[in-house]
Amino acid sequence: MGERLVSACGSGSASQGPTAQQVVEQFQRDGLSVPNPRDDTAQNCASLGCVQLVATDTVSVVSFADESAASTFARKLGDNAHQAGAIVLRYDAAETPEDVRLKFQSSLARMAH
């Protein structure tokens, strides 16, 4: 009684770190530009193997069930991605400058600790 189940996340997902939505919200709190956020989970996660995908005009944030799945996905994207734990920042849909990418990555790193 009193327990809440998190749908579509699988058991133990809370220990895997933040969701894609939580990362985007942190970027907003950090003053980073993430215009037009939209939840593209339903359209993309079945084919990508992710748990949640929030796309913005500057970066897409993709959360996975575990670090291994995130790593596999990030490797496929090469320089257009940055992985931290079960989160992948995807830059290939937006022409995000390197200095802005570093700000996103720094914000994400602070969340993980």
LUMMIFI-77384 format. One record per residue: x, y, z of N, C-alpha, C, O, CB in turn. Coordinates in steps of 0.001 Angstrom, whole numbers, padded with zeros to 6 digits, always signed. Glycine has a CB too. Layout:
% residues N
XYZXYZXYZXYZXYZ
...
//
This chain:
% residues 113
+000836-001177+000000+000000+000000+000000+000881+001239+000000+001904+001288+000682-000951-000001+001208
+000474+002235-000768+001239+003456-000826+002359+003426-001851+002995+004453-002089+001799+003747+000504
+002622+002267-002470+003679+002208-003480+003136+002702-004810+001969+002496-005142+004236+000768-003620
+004000+003349-005553+003619+003810-006887+004419+003046-007919+005627+002859-007768+003840+005336-007042
+003758+002612-008950+004448+001942-010038+004699+002952-011142+003838+003774-011453+003633+000731-010562
+005871+002886-011726+006203+003779-012826+005995+003000-014115+006719+002044-014390+007676+004324-012711
+005019+003401-014896+004711+002662-016110+005774+002873-017169+006370+003946-017255+003358+003070-016647
+006007+001870-017957+006911+001873-019109+008379+002066-018735+009223+002178-019625+006501+002952-020064
+008694+002105-017485+010084+002328-017111+010779+001059-016655+012009+001010-016633+010162+003358-016026
+010043+000056-016301+010661-001169-015822+011044-001034-014365+011060+000068-013817+011882-001521-016661
+011349-002137-013750+011697-002093-012338+013094-001543-012145+013995-001809-012939+011586-003476-011715
+013261-000792-011107+014571-000273-010768+015010+000921-011594+016161+001342-011481+015564-001342-010907
+014134+001485-012425+014552+002574-013297+014940+003825-012519+015736+004631-013003+013450+002903-014271
+014396+003996-011335+014718+005179-010549+016209+005215-010209+016794+006292-010103+013876+005213-009265
+016814+004058-010040+018233+004020-009712+019107+004279-010941+020314+004478-010805+018588+002676-009095
+018522+004279-012122+019287+004476-013348+019523+005947-013660+020252+006267-014599+018578+003822-014506
+018930+006833-012903+019155+008244-013151+017902+008945-013648+016797+008406-013580+020268+008421-014145
+018097+010152-014145+016954+010978-014527+016297+010511-015822+016899+009791-016618+017386+012416-014672
+015060+010933-016012+014361+010691-017271+014751+011777-018264+015346+012788-017890+012816+010659-017062
+014418+011565-019514+014687+012580-020536+013987+013892-020182+014566+014966-020342+014227+012085-021927
+012755+013810-019705+012014+015018-019336+012699+015762-018198+012783+016990-018224+010581+014663-018939
+013186+015037-017206+013876+015670-016083+015159+016367-016548+015519+017419-016021+014201+014626-015002
+015839+015788-017521+017059+016406-018045+016714+017714-018754+017388+018723-018548+017793+015440-019013
+015678+017707-019581+015261+018931-020281+014860+020004-019267+015203+021174-019435+014081+018637-021252
+014140+019614-018224+013743+020572-017188+014979+021153-016484+014997+022337-016146+012807+019893-016156
+016012+020327-016263+017241+020821-015651+017943+021796-016592+018458+022820-016145+018178+019650-015290
+017969+021493-017877+018561+022408-018846+017862+023766-018779+018514+024809-018818+018473+021823-020273
+016538+023745-018679+015773+024995-018571+016150+025746-017304+016349+026960-017344+014259+024710-018586
+016253+025039-016168+016638+025688-014907+018040+026273-014994+018331+027294-014370+016563+024690-013745
+018907+025629-015767+020280+026109-015927+020391+027233-016959+021485+027724-017238+021183+024958-016328
+019251+027632-017520+019249+028743-018465+019705+028368-019868+020037+029244-020666+020117+029829-017948
+019724+027077-020175+020116+026628-021509+018916+026678-022451+017776+026470-022035+020701+025197-021454
+019183+026953-023705+018124+027082-024693+017656+025715-025176+018395+024998-025851+018599+027924-025871
+016424+025360-024825+015800+024116-025291+014392+024448-025817+013387+024037-025238+015736+023038-024131
+014345+025206-026934+013054+025645-027455+012223+024500-028044+012750+023526-028580+013269+026703-028506
+010922+024658-027922+009948+023723-028495+010121+022277-028037+010185+021377-028874+010033+023771-029983
+010198+022031-026720+010317+020644-026267+009057+019852-026593+007938+020333-026414+010592+020595-024761
+009259+018638-027073+008123+017773-027395+008488+016330-027066+009606+015878-027316+007718+017912-028894
+007532+015632-026509+007742+014234-026142+007510+013371-027380+006379+013219-027843+006793+013804-024971
+008587+012813-027905+008525+011960-029096+008668+010481-028747+009021+009665-029598+009612+012362-030088
+008395+010148-027496+008535+008771-027025+007704+007809-027859+008225+006814-028363+008130+008670-025561
+006413+008097-028008+005509+007177-028702+005914+006966-030161+005763+005870-030699+004080+007701-028635
+006421+008003-030785+006780+007919-032197+008118+007210-032437+008321+006634-033506+006833+009306-032786
+009024+007240-031468+010390+006788-031728+010946+005679-030845+011794+004911-031298+011266+007919-031617
+010495+005574-029609+011175+004664-028682+011005+003186-029019+011882+002384-028697+010676+004904-027298
+009923+002813-029647+009781+001404-030019+010893+000988-030975+011452-000099-030838+008404+001149-030661
+011216+001839-031937+012254+001498-032910+013665+001743-032383+014604+001067-032804+012048+002290-034175
+013829+002701-031465+015156+003031-030943+015523+002232-029695+016695+002164-029327+015229+004504-030634
+014538+001634-029049+014802+000872-027832+014946+001736-026593+015525+001304-025597+016038+000060-028006
+014417+002967-026648+014549+003868-025510+013312+003825-024616+012289+003233-024961+014795+005291-025992
+013436+004470-023462+012329+004576-022514+011586+005883-022742+010357+005918-022680+012838+004487-021055
+012332+006971-023009+011719+008274-023234+012604+009105-024152+013831+009043-024080+011482+009009-021896
+011957+009890-025023+012681+010787-025916+011982+012135-025912+010807+012235-026263+012766+010206-027361
+012703+013161-025516+012189+014529-025574+013088+015284-026542+014285+015443-026305+012158+015218-024142
+012492+015748-027637+013234+016488-028657+013005+017979-028467+011911+018409-028102+012812+016048-030082
+014049+018763-028717+013942+020223-028729+014617+020689-030014+015154+019876-030767+014606+020884-027438
+014592+021979-030262+015232+022495-031465+016750+022480-031385+017418+022640-032407+014760+023890-031730
+017317+022291-030183+018770+022311-030028+019371+020954-029681+020529+020690-030004+019145+023296-028972
+018603+020097-029031+019111+018794-028603+017925+017862-028361+016846+018294-027955+019992+018926-027314
+018149+016584-028617+017177+015571-028221+017775+014825-027042+018958+014484-027045+016826+014595-029409
+016953+014573-026038+017400+013849-024848+016698+012499-024857+015469+012421-024887+017094+014651-023518
+017497+011441-024832+016965+010089-024932+017368+009320-023680+018551+009238-023350+017476+009373-026220
+016383+008759-022985+016697+007954-021802+016451+006479-022122+015521+006120-022844+015840+008405-020571
+017309+005655-021564+017259+004210-021787+017085+003493-020457+017269+004082-019392+018537+003715-022506
+016731+002224-020531+016525+001428-019318+017834+001208-018568+017834+001043-017348+015894+000080-019669
+018951+001206-019297+020235+000990-018635+021363+001625-019448+021178+002038-020592+020497-000520-018436
+022513+001688-018829+023677+002323-019428+024155+001591-020681+024624+002223-021627+024798+002396-018417
+024040+000276-020692+024485-000510-021830+023689-000163-023091+024268+000012-024163+024360-001998-021521
+022381-000065-022964+021535+000292-024112+021850+001707-024586+021878+001971-025789+020036+000174-023745
+022087+002615-023645+022429+003993-024004+023759+004035-024744+023901+004755-025732+022491+004884-022748
+024721+003273-024274+026037+003235-024893+025970+002706-026319+026618+003251-027213+026979+002383-024067
+025208+001669-026535+025043+001095-027873+024451+002130-028827+024917+002279-029957+024143-000161-027821
+023431+002837-028372+022782+003862-029189+023741+005012-029489+023827+005464-030631+021529+004392-028483
+024453+005482-028483+025371+006615-028653+026489+006277-029629+026884+007122-030431+025965+007031-027304
+027001+005057-029570+028075+004649-030486+027624+004748-031938+028416+005116-032806+028530+003214-030176
+026366+004425-032214+025835+004496-033581+025826+005936-034100+025953+006160-035304+024413+003910-033632
+025677+006900-033210+025594+008302-033614+026951+008981-033689+027078+010049-034288+024715+009054-032663
+027958+008378-033092+029308+008941-033140+029388+010319-032519+028958+010526-031384+029790+009007-034562
+029947+011271-033276+030168+012623-032766+028877+013411-032552+028905+014492-031964+031057+013376-033710
+027757+012886-033019+026478+013576-032863+025760+013201-031582+024573+013489-031427+025591+013281-034037
+026474+012554-030653+025846+012140-029404+026824+012248-028247+028043+012233-028421+025318+010711-029516
+026241+012358-027056+027008+012326-025813+026219+011471-024841+025029+011701-024621+027270+013778-025235
+026888+010476-024255+026227+009579-023321+026737+009789-021909+027941+009917-021683+026429+008134-023740
+025815+009825-020964+026142+009866-019544+025154+008946-018839+023969+009261-018732+026084+011339-018967
+025639+007825-018365+024747+006862-017734+023730+006346-018742+024095+005923-019838+024036+007492-016529
+022466+006381-018373+021402+005883-019244+020794+006984-020114+019747+006781-020729+020316+005236-018410
+021447+008147-020167+020967+009289-020955+021898+009518-022144+023120+009451-022017+020878+010573-020077
+021297+009787-023298+022058+010173-024481+021535+011525-024952+020332+011719-025127+021947+009091-025616
+022465+012453-025152+022141+013730-025782+022427+013557-027261+023535+013194-027657+022968+014934-025160
+021417+013821-028069+021520+013593-029514+021472+014933-030231+020515+015693-030081+020381+012656-030020
+022520+015222-031020+022640+016514-031687+022411+016455-033193+022396+017502-033840+023990+017085-031421
+022231+015281-033770+022219+015157-035223+021039+015831-035910+021138+016172-037089+022229+013728-035586
+019933+016031-035215+018770+016675-035837+018869+018201-035781+018114+018897-036460+017482+016213-035148
+019778+018711-034990+019962+020162-034852+021438+020481-035038+022304+019696-034654+019451+020675-033459
+021712+021612-035615+023105+022020-035785+023539+022770-034525+023591+024000-034498+023288+022912-037069
+023845+022001-033492+024192+022560-032194+025691+022835-032143+026492+021910-032282+023769+021605-031050
+026082+024098-031946+027513+024426-031885+028219+023710-030737+027596+023372-029730+027699+025931-031739
+029509+023485-030894+030297+022749-029909+030242+023386-028522+030135+022670-027526+031736+022654-030369
+030312+024713-028435+030297+025361-027121+028964+025149-026416+028926+025035-025191+030582+026856-027260
+027882+025097-027165+026560+024846-026580+026461+023384-026147+025898+023082-025095+025428+025195-027593
+027004+022482-026956+027012+021063-026582+027710+020871-025239+027245+020106-024394+027708+020216-027672
+028824+021569-025050+029563+021444-023797+028741+021923-022608+028846+021358-021519+030863+022226-023875
+027930+022950-022798+027063+023433-021711+026000+022390-021358+025727+022156-020181+026386+024765-022110
+025404+021766-022373+024438+020694-022110+025109+019549-021353+024557+019028-020385+023824+020175-023434
+026284+019169-021795+026985+018046-021182+027383+018343-019747+027328+017464-018888+028213+017692-021992
+027777+019564-019491+028134+019981-018126+026914+019943-017214+027000+019478-016078+028745+021397-018132
+025787+020429-017705+024549+020414-016925+024133+018971-016615+023736+018663-015492+023418+021153-017686
+024224+018102-017609+023878+016703-017414+024815+016044-016397+024367+015273-015548+023929+015953-018749
+026089+016341-016481+027068+015766-015540+026746+016164-014105+026881+015351-013191+028498+016220-015899
+026324+017402-013904+025976+017848-012539+024758+017078-012020+024669+016814-010821+025689+019381-012517
+023831+016718-012888+022647+015949-012465+023029+014554-011990+022427+014019-011059+021638+015844-013615
+024025+013978-012629+024401+012592-012345+025106+012443-011005+025240+011330-010498+025292+012062-013444
+025553+013538-010432+026310+013452-009174+025571+014030-008009+026084+014026-006890+027621+014145-009307
//
